[in-house]
Each structure stands twice: as C-alpha cells, then as structure tokens.
Amino acid sequence: MEKILSLDQLKLGQSATIKSLEIEGIKRRRLQDLGFIEGSAVQAVYTNPAGNPTAYLIRGTMLALRNEDAEQIKITLNQKIGG
C-alpha cells in the first residue's frame, strides 16, 4: 500500500510522484501549467537555510514553492533501485 505524503515532507534528494493537488482556482491552474500534474516525478533539490521555500525539480525545471503551497500537493515516494 502506498503511503501518501504532502510535498513539503519530501526530504532533500528524495524523489516522488505527484498524486493530486488539493489547491483550487488560479493557483491550481498555475501549478498544473508548471508541471505539477498527477503522475509527474518531482525531486526536492534545495531549501532556504530558514527552511522555506524549497526548490523542486519537475519536468526539467527547477521551481521554488512555499511550504504552505507544497503541503497541498499530495505525493508518493519513489522506490530506490539498487541500494
């Protein structure tokens, strides 16, 4: 069974798959336009020393999201291959 987390819980270097967006309206549409759609792979690559925002690599583009927006994006962690 897959464990569903929110994007703000993704640790640096981890990758995940987008499951759903719990954001409505123009913010939802903007995130979808940027590649945050169901099935897309996403990786946390950098965080501000204060911990907010975090930069994510998605569909070849690096984007920074505030934690309050990232917590509304649901993900499942990708399994590591090889160990």
Helices and strands as residue ranges (DSSP letters): E 4-6, G 7-9, E 15-21, H 25-33, E 41-47, E 54-58, E 61-65, H 67-70, E 73-77
